[in-house]
Amino acid sequence: MANVDFRPLMEKEDAGLIGETGLQRKSDVIVIGAGAAGMMAAIRAGKRGRSVVILDHARAPGDKIRISGGGRCNFTNIHAGPKNFLSANPHFCKSALARFTPADFIAMVDRHGIAWHEKTLGQLFCDDSAKDIIRMLLAEMRMAGAVLHLGTEISGVEKTEAGFRVSTSEGHCEASSLIVAAGGKSIPKMGATGFAYRLAEQFGLAVLETRPALVPLTLDPGLLESIAPLAGIAAPAEIRHGRTAFREALLFTHRGLSGPAVLQISSYWREGDEVVVSIEPDIDIAAHLKTAKQLNGRQSPQTALGDILPKRLAQFLVEREKISGNMADLPDKALLRLAAGVQNWAVKPSGSEGYRTAEVTLGGIDTAALDSRSMEAKAVPGLYFIGECVDVTGWLGGYNFQWAWASGFAAGECV
């Protein structure tokens, strides 16, 4: 096993969970993946008296936790419920979410004395650092007796009469139950490989189409060139795709469109589709322009629009609509056209930035193959899939962590 580098995240007494004496050959439960879902599953299973070995090829646990929320970890959302998740079966997530709620995770955070705060839209963040959440999970794993092996590559998994045999770079280990929490394909530079999907297919489980989700959208070269001067500008916006809409910040980038509103809509968008952008959706732009015309007809439309929008953005929108002259010279229909350009701007993205920057993976292991109460594969007793690899994808804002905690708890409770 590699000499791991995560000890700065741990209290000295937590070091007891590291498997320093070699791989434990037999246990009740093997968990593949030391991320949010895997650690929660190990905690719950261990607290129920199961002997647990948790394996990960990474050199530190909880990498996605560490980088989330700008380093402060948006660890849950107080509003998390089935309506905040995408899945081919929107009812599948209900059982797990109901049995381990945001309040349950908050209670764990509070027990460990981690200070936190609520930002917008029910999002909860650590006051200090995401590492506090990792330390908490490691401490809980230690108390539950789980043994963690990092820097451990997995070369094969097979079903045996007694359960499962996992072959690794440190030898093989066996257990009656196997929990797979290996994540999806997002952020490959952090080690994402799609391992869970291959393992599911090995055991005959269907895997639905996977796509990058919560990801910036890119634009074709012509449109991208025209908005190049806007890179770095942010504004309140509503982004719509069909009947789905999100109101949060929009950010123009050197590749296209980003910001929370765009990341949210990206989970619903498909290639060839348009999204409709409404900038400053809470302001009646048409009424503002008409009032500006009455109060000071000598000002330019850029100046009038620049009173409520960043000046570079105002200039771009006016030039795009080919409007010139002073406000007094513009007929009302021109002002209405400009207002529509601000609040009814149809944009056809050319694609997305892909798994490289996607926060999560949409799609995954078909929930029809899993028991919603336990996350166990219906056709393979003792095999469980949890977290991001399952076809349950949350909105931006702490929802995917809540699914990780809830699905991990569900498997750990039943394994």
C-alpha positions as CSV (number, residue, x, y, z in Angstrom):
1,M,0.0,0.0,0.0
2,A,1.3,3.5,-0.9
3,N,2.5,5.8,1.8
4,V,-0.6,8.1,2.0
5,D,-0.5,11.8,2.5
6,F,-3.8,12.5,4.2
7,R,-2.7,12.6,7.9
8,P,-2.9,16.4,8.1
9,L,-6.7,15.9,7.8
10,M,-6.8,13.6,10.8
11,E,-6.5,13.8,14.5
12,K,-3.7,11.5,15.8
13,E,-6.2,9.1,17.4
14,D,-7.9,8.7,14.0
15,A,-4.8,7.0,12.6
16,G,-6.2,3.7,13.9
17,L,-8.4,3.4,10.8
18,I,-5.5,3.1,8.4
19,G,-4.7,-0.4,7.3
20,E,-1.0,-0.2,8.0
21,T,-0.5,-4.0,8.7
22,G,-1.5,-5.1,5.2
23,L,-4.9,-5.8,3.6
24,Q,-7.4,-7.4,5.9
25,R,-8.2,-10.6,4.0
26,K,-11.7,-11.2,5.3
27,S,-14.4,-8.9,6.5
28,D,-18.2,-8.6,6.5
29,V,-18.2,-5.6,4.2
30,I,-15.9,-4.2,1.5
31,V,-16.6,-0.6,0.4
32,I,-15.0,0.5,-2.9
33,G,-14.6,4.3,-2.8
34,A,-13.6,6.6,0.1
35,G,-15.7,9.5,-1.0
36,A,-18.8,10.9,0.6
37,A,-21.1,8.0,-0.1
38,G,-18.5,5.3,0.6
39,M,-17.4,6.8,4.0
40,M,-21.0,7.2,5.1
41,A,-21.8,3.6,4.2
42,A,-18.7,2.4,6.1
43,I,-19.7,4.4,9.1
44,R,-23.2,3.1,9.3
45,A,-22.2,-0.5,8.6
46,G,-19.5,-0.3,11.2
47,K,-21.8,1.1,13.8
48,R,-24.1,-1.9,13.3
49,G,-21.2,-4.2,14.2
50,R,-20.1,-5.1,10.8
51,S,-16.4,-5.4,10.1
52,V,-15.6,-3.0,7.2
53,V,-12.7,-2.6,4.8
54,I,-12.8,0.5,2.6
55,L,-10.6,0.7,-0.5
56,D,-9.7,3.6,-2.8
57,H,-7.0,4.2,-5.4
58,A,-6.6,7.8,-4.4
59,R,-3.9,8.9,-1.9
60,A,-6.4,10.9,0.2
61,P,-10.0,10.4,1.1
62,G,-12.9,12.7,0.1
63,D,-11.2,14.6,-2.7
64,K,-14.5,15.9,-4.0
65,I,-15.5,17.0,-0.5
66,R,-12.2,18.9,-0.2
67,I,-12.7,21.0,-3.3
68,S,-16.4,21.6,-3.0
69,G,-18.0,24.9,-2.3
70,G,-14.8,26.8,-2.9
71,G,-13.1,24.8,-0.2
72,R,-15.9,25.2,2.3
73,C,-18.0,22.2,1.3
74,N,-21.7,22.9,0.5
75,F,-22.4,19.7,2.5
76,T,-26.3,19.7,2.2
77,N,-29.3,21.7,1.4
78,I,-32.1,22.1,4.0
79,H,-34.7,21.9,1.1
80,A,-33.4,18.6,-0.3
81,G,-36.3,16.4,-1.5
82,P,-37.2,14.2,-4.5
83,K,-38.1,17.3,-6.6
84,N,-34.5,18.3,-6.6
85,F,-33.2,15.2,-8.4
86,L,-33.2,13.9,-11.9
87,S,-33.6,10.2,-12.6
88,A,-35.4,7.9,-15.1
89,N,-37.4,6.9,-12.0
90,P,-38.0,10.1,-10.0
91,H,-39.6,8.1,-7.2
92,F,-36.5,5.9,-6.5
93,C,-34.7,8.4,-4.3
94,K,-37.6,9.0,-2.0
95,S,-36.9,6.2,0.4
96,A,-33.3,6.9,1.1
97,L,-33.8,10.7,1.3
98,A,-36.7,10.2,3.8
99,R,-34.6,8.0,6.1
100,F,-31.5,10.1,6.2
101,T,-32.4,13.8,6.0
102,P,-30.4,17.1,6.0
103,A,-31.3,17.4,9.7
104,D,-29.6,14.0,10.3
105,F,-26.4,15.2,8.7
106,I,-26.5,18.6,10.4
107,A,-26.8,16.7,13.7
108,M,-23.6,14.9,13.0
109,V,-21.9,18.1,12.0
110,D,-23.1,19.7,15.2
111,R,-21.8,16.8,17.4
112,H,-18.4,17.4,16.0
113,G,-18.5,21.1,16.8
114,I,-18.2,22.2,13.1
115,A,-19.4,25.7,12.6
116,W,-21.6,26.2,9.5
117,H,-23.8,28.8,7.9
118,E,-26.6,29.0,5.4
119,K,-26.1,30.9,2.2
120,T,-28.7,31.4,-0.5
121,L,-31.5,28.9,-1.3
122,G,-30.9,26.6,1.7
123,Q,-27.3,25.8,0.9
124,L,-25.2,25.0,4.0
125,F,-21.4,25.6,4.1
126,C,-18.6,25.1,6.7
127,D,-17.5,28.4,8.3
128,D,-13.9,27.3,8.0
129,S,-12.9,24.4,5.7
130,A,-14.2,21.4,3.8
131,K,-11.5,19.5,5.6
132,D,-13.6,19.7,8.7
133,I,-16.2,17.4,7.0
134,I,-13.5,15.0,6.0
135,R,-12.0,14.9,9.5
136,M,-15.5,14.3,10.9
137,L,-16.1,11.3,8.6
138,L,-12.7,9.8,9.3
139,A,-13.3,10.2,13.1
140,E,-16.7,8.5,12.7
141,M,-15.1,5.7,10.6
142,R,-12.5,5.2,13.3
143,M,-15.2,5.0,16.0
144,A,-17.1,2.5,13.8
145,G,-14.0,0.3,13.4
146,A,-13.7,0.7,9.7
147,V,-10.3,0.1,8.1
148,L,-9.2,2.4,5.3
149,H,-6.8,1.4,2.6
150,L,-5.7,4.2,0.2
151,G,-3.4,4.0,-2.8
152,T,-5.0,0.6,-3.5
153,E,-5.7,-0.3,-7.1
154,I,-8.5,-2.8,-7.8
155,S,-7.8,-5.2,-10.6
156,G,-10.9,-7.5,-10.4
157,V,-14.1,-8.4,-8.6
158,E,-15.7,-11.8,-8.6
159,K,-18.7,-13.4,-7.0
160,T,-18.0,-16.4,-4.7
161,E,-20.2,-18.8,-2.8
162,A,-19.5,-16.8,0.4
163,G,-19.9,-13.3,-1.2
164,F,-17.3,-11.4,-3.1
165,R,-13.5,-11.5,-3.8
166,V,-11.7,-8.3,-4.7
167,S,-8.3,-8.4,-6.2
168,T,-6.1,-5.4,-5.5
169,S,-2.5,-4.2,-5.8
170,E,-2.1,-5.2,-2.2
171,G,-3.5,-8.7,-2.6
172,H,-7.1,-10.0,-2.4
173,C,-9.8,-9.6,0.2
174,E,-13.1,-11.2,0.7
175,A,-16.4,-10.2,2.2
176,S,-20.0,-11.3,2.2
177,S,-21.2,-7.9,1.0
178,L,-19.7,-5.4,-1.4
179,I,-20.7,-1.7,-1.6
180,V,-19.6,0.2,-4.7
181,A,-19.2,3.9,-4.2
182,A,-16.7,4.6,-6.9
183,G,-18.4,7.7,-8.3
184,G,-19.0,8.7,-11.9
185,K,-16.9,10.2,-14.7
186,S,-16.8,13.8,-13.6
187,I,-13.4,15.5,-12.9
188,P,-11.2,12.7,-14.3
189,K,-8.0,14.6,-13.1
190,M,-9.2,13.6,-9.6
191,G,-9.2,9.9,-10.5
192,A,-12.8,9.4,-11.9
193,T,-12.8,6.4,-14.2
194,G,-16.3,5.1,-14.6
195,F,-15.2,1.9,-12.7
196,A,-18.6,1.5,-11.1
197,Y,-20.4,1.3,-14.5
198,R,-18.1,-1.4,-15.8
199,L,-18.6,-3.4,-12.6
200,A,-22.3,-3.0,-12.8
201,E,-22.3,-4.3,-16.4
202,Q,-20.0,-7.2,-15.3
203,F,-22.8,-8.3,-13.0
204,G,-25.6,-7.8,-15.6
205,L,-27.0,-4.4,-14.4
206,A,-28.1,-2.0,-17.0
207,V,-26.3,1.4,-17.2
208,L,-28.2,4.3,-18.7
209,E,-26.5,6.9,-20.9
210,T,-24.1,9.1,-18.9
211,R,-23.6,12.8,-19.5
212,P,-21.7,15.7,-17.9
213,A,-24.0,17.6,-15.6
214,L,-23.7,20.8,-13.6
215,V,-21.3,22.0,-16.3
216,P,-20.6,25.2,-18.2
217,L,-22.0,25.5,-21.7
218,T,-19.9,26.3,-24.7
219,L,-20.8,28.5,-27.7
220,D,-19.9,28.3,-31.4
221,P,-16.9,30.3,-32.6
222,G,-19.0,33.1,-34.1
223,L,-21.1,33.8,-31.1
224,L,-18.1,33.3,-28.8
225,E,-16.1,35.9,-30.6
226,S,-19.0,38.4,-30.3
227,I,-19.2,38.0,-26.5
228,A,-15.5,37.8,-25.9
229,P,-15.5,41.3,-24.4
230,L,-18.0,40.1,-21.7
231,A,-15.7,37.4,-20.2
232,G,-15.7,37.7,-16.5
233,I,-19.0,39.6,-16.3
234,A,-21.7,38.2,-14.0
235,A,-25.3,39.2,-13.7
236,P,-28.5,37.9,-12.1
237,A,-30.4,35.8,-14.6
238,E,-33.1,33.3,-15.2
239,I,-32.1,30.5,-17.7
240,R,-35.0,28.5,-19.2
241,H,-35.1,25.2,-21.1
242,G,-38.7,24.2,-21.9
243,R,-40.7,24.4,-18.7
244,T,-37.6,24.3,-16.5
245,A,-36.0,27.5,-15.2
246,F,-33.4,28.5,-12.7
247,R,-32.8,32.0,-11.2
248,E,-29.2,32.5,-10.1
249,A,-26.1,34.2,-11.4
250,L,-25.0,34.0,-15.0
251,L,-21.3,34.3,-15.8
252,F,-19.8,35.0,-19.2
253,T,-16.5,33.1,-19.8
254,H,-13.9,32.8,-22.5
255,R,-15.5,29.5,-23.5
256,G,-19.2,30.4,-23.2
257,L,-21.7,30.6,-20.4
258,S,-21.3,29.5,-16.8
259,G,-22.5,30.5,-13.3
260,P,-25.0,28.7,-11.1
261,A,-28.0,29.3,-13.3
262,V,-26.2,27.8,-16.3
263,L,-24.8,24.8,-14.4
264,Q,-28.3,24.1,-13.2
265,I,-29.9,24.2,-16.7
266,S,-27.1,22.1,-18.1
267,S,-28.5,19.0,-16.5
268,Y,-31.7,19.5,-18.7
269,W,-30.1,20.8,-21.9
270,R,-29.4,18.5,-24.9
271,E,-27.3,19.2,-28.0
272,G,-29.2,21.1,-30.6
273,D,-31.5,22.7,-28.0
274,E,-31.8,26.4,-27.2
275,V,-31.8,28.0,-23.7
276,V,-33.5,31.3,-23.1
277,V,-31.6,33.9,-21.1
278,S,-33.4,36.6,-19.1
279,I,-30.9,39.0,-17.5
280,E,-32.1,40.9,-14.4
281,P,-35.5,39.0,-14.5
282,D,-36.9,40.8,-11.5
283,I,-36.6,44.2,-13.3
284,D,-39.1,45.4,-15.9
285,I,-36.5,46.4,-18.5
286,A,-39.1,47.8,-20.9
287,A,-40.6,50.0,-18.3
288,H,-37.1,51.2,-17.2
289,L,-36.2,52.2,-20.8
290,K,-39.5,54.0,-21.3
291,T,-39.0,56.0,-18.0
292,A,-35.4,56.7,-19.0
293,K,-36.6,58.1,-22.3
294,Q,-39.1,60.4,-20.6
295,L,-36.6,61.6,-17.9
296,N,-33.6,62.2,-20.2
297,G,-34.1,61.7,-23.9
298,R,-30.6,62.9,-24.7
299,Q,-28.9,59.9,-23.1
300,S,-27.9,56.9,-25.2
301,P,-29.6,53.5,-24.8
302,Q,-26.3,52.1,-23.6
303,T,-26.3,54.6,-20.7
304,A,-29.9,53.9,-19.9
305,L,-29.4,50.2,-19.8
306,G,-26.1,50.6,-18.1
307,D,-27.9,52.0,-15.0
308,I,-29.0,48.4,-14.2
309,L,-26.5,46.2,-16.1
310,P,-22.7,46.1,-16.3
311,K,-21.7,48.7,-18.9
312,R,-19.9,46.3,-21.2
313,L,-23.0,44.0,-21.2
314,A,-25.3,46.9,-21.8
315,Q,-23.2,48.0,-24.8
316,F,-23.1,44.5,-26.2
317,L,-26.9,44.1,-26.0
318,V,-27.6,47.5,-27.6
319,E,-25.1,46.8,-30.5
320,R,-26.5,43.3,-31.0
321,E,-30.0,44.7,-31.5
322,K,-28.5,47.3,-33.9
323,I,-30.0,50.2,-32.0
324,S,-28.4,53.7,-32.2
325,G,-29.2,57.3,-31.5
326,N,-30.5,59.0,-28.4
327,M,-33.4,57.7,-26.3
328,A,-35.6,60.5,-27.6
329,D,-35.1,59.3,-31.1
330,L,-36.1,55.7,-30.5
331,P,-39.7,54.6,-31.0
332,D,-41.2,52.4,-28.3
333,K,-41.0,49.4,-30.5
334,A,-37.2,49.7,-30.6
335,L,-37.2,49.9,-26.8
336,L,-39.4,46.8,-26.6
337,R,-37.0,45.0,-29.0
338,L,-34.1,45.9,-26.8
339,A,-35.9,44.8,-23.7
340,A,-36.7,41.5,-25.3
341,G,-33.0,41.1,-26.2
342,V,-32.2,41.5,-22.6
343,Q,-34.9,39.2,-21.1
344,N,-35.8,36.8,-23.9
345,W,-32.4,36.0,-25.5
346,A,-32.4,32.6,-27.2
347,V,-29.0,31.0,-27.2
348,K,-28.1,27.7,-28.8
349,P,-25.0,26.3,-27.0
350,S,-22.6,24.2,-29.1
351,G,-21.8,21.8,-26.3
352,S,-20.5,21.7,-22.8
353,E,-17.0,21.7,-21.2
354,G,-17.5,18.0,-20.5
355,Y,-16.5,15.8,-17.7
356,R,-13.3,17.9,-17.2
357,T,-15.3,20.5,-15.3
358,A,-18.6,18.8,-14.7
359,E,-19.5,18.6,-11.0
360,V,-21.4,15.4,-11.4
361,T,-22.4,12.7,-13.9
362,L,-26.0,12.5,-15.1
363,G,-27.4,9.0,-15.7
364,G,-25.6,5.9,-14.6
365,I,-26.7,2.6,-13.1
366,D,-30.4,1.9,-13.8
367,T,-32.4,2.2,-10.6
368,A,-34.7,-0.5,-11.9
369,A,-31.9,-2.9,-11.0
370,L,-31.7,-1.7,-7.4
371,D,-33.8,-1.9,-4.3
372,S,-34.7,1.7,-3.3
373,R,-34.7,0.8,0.4
374,S,-31.3,-0.8,0.6
375,M,-29.5,0.1,-2.7
376,E,-28.9,-3.6,-3.2
377,A,-28.8,-5.1,-6.7
378,K,-32.0,-7.2,-7.0
379,A,-30.3,-9.9,-9.1
380,V,-27.0,-10.0,-7.2
381,P,-27.6,-10.4,-3.4
382,G,-24.9,-8.7,-1.3
383,L,-23.9,-6.2,-4.1
384,Y,-24.8,-2.5,-3.5
385,F,-24.3,0.6,-5.6
386,I,-24.5,4.1,-4.0
387,G,-23.8,7.8,-4.7
388,E,-23.0,9.4,-8.0
389,C,-22.7,6.1,-10.0
390,V,-26.5,5.6,-9.6
391,D,-29.0,7.3,-12.0
392,V,-29.9,9.9,-9.4
393,T,-28.5,13.4,-10.0
394,G,-29.2,16.4,-7.8
395,W,-29.3,20.1,-8.5
396,L,-26.5,22.4,-7.7
397,G,-26.4,23.5,-4.1
398,G,-25.6,20.6,-1.7
399,Y,-28.2,18.2,-3.1
400,N,-25.7,15.7,-4.5
401,F,-23.9,15.5,-1.1
402,Q,-27.3,14.8,0.5
403,W,-27.8,11.9,-1.9
404,A,-24.4,10.6,-1.1
405,W,-25.1,10.7,2.6
406,A,-28.6,9.2,2.2
407,S,-27.7,6.4,-0.2
408,G,-24.6,5.5,1.8
409,F,-26.6,5.4,5.0
410,A,-29.3,3.2,3.3
411,A,-26.7,0.6,2.2
412,G,-24.9,0.7,5.5
413,E,-28.1,0.2,7.3
414,C,-29.0,-2.9,5.4
415,V,-25.7,-4.5,4.4
